[in-house]
Amino acid sequence: MRKELFMYGAIEAGGTKFVLAVADENLNILDKNVIATRNPESTMRDVFNFFDSYKNLKSIGIGSFGPIDVVKSSKTYGYITSTPKKGWRNFNFLGSMKDRYQIPIAFTTDVNAACLGENILGSGKGLSSCLYLTVGTGVGGGAIVNGEFVEGFGHPEMGHILIKKDASDDFEGVCPYHRSCLEGLVSGPSLQARYGLEGKDIEKDHEIWNILGNYLAQALVNYTLILRPEIIILGGGVMKQDQLFESIKYNFEKMINNYVTYPDVDKYIVKPSLGDEAGIMGALLLAERE
């Protein structure tokens, strides 16, 4: 008797776009769609239209922009909470999905999902610890230790750590909460606010890359000293500039000054080998786990 095929669903929910996918039991993607992130009502309508077509969904994994509530005992578990994204503040994301689909649904941050994808299938494959940082529209980080996400009262907010500013940098930052935190100084919107340009349109030898390299290196030193991961993976649109990678590694080694050991820097601070697929593959892995 032929076994009935089942499928996993996945959502990588970002502030700019949602990536939706279904995959077979071996995590081969069978269908994928990308929709713009609008208000919750119209965005979720498109989400439901996509998944309603698949009757054999076994489970769904969600990696969402945040902040979100990941504490299962909390009354607001599954909510997007204090986001500046208009219309999404205090939105019951997980609840809306569970009301529609009576199947197991896993819920975590978008960067946790990407971290899981890279740890199981990508640059961190085979390692017991892994840190993933995305630098794009926002800055966020996820960490895995011994197969589990690093979480406590909530999930980490690695993009909002405070940074010592470069003496030559008079930019105030764009974060509405902290101004000159890491996200406020190195995100894509910070480059737009500084120059009216995206990173890909700024000269490779522009001084900003060393300034951003300095700020990101400070962050990686702090993450290294606190978490001691086996690898740090840097993704997101801003990190597609090779000159920024080189600046980060140079500044990192200078700042940490041999205080602690870590792998060879070229193997320690790396790009995501799954590229832009890290998040959606991680969400599929979440669905498989669930």
Secondary structure, DSSP 8 states (H G I E B T S, - for coil): ------EEEEEEE-SSEEEEEEE-TT--EEEEEEEE---HHHHHHHHHHHHTT-TTEEEEEEEE-SSB---TTSTTTTEE-S--STTTTTEEHHHHHHHH--S-EEEEEHHHHHHHHHHHHSTTTT-SEEEEEEESSSEEEEEEETTEE--SSS---GGG-B----TT------BTTTBSBHHHHHSHHHHHHHHSS-GGGS-TT-THHHHHHHHHHHHHHHHHHHH--S-EEEESGGGG-HHHHHHHHHHHHHHHTTSS--S-HHHHEE--TTGGGHHHHHHHHHHHH-
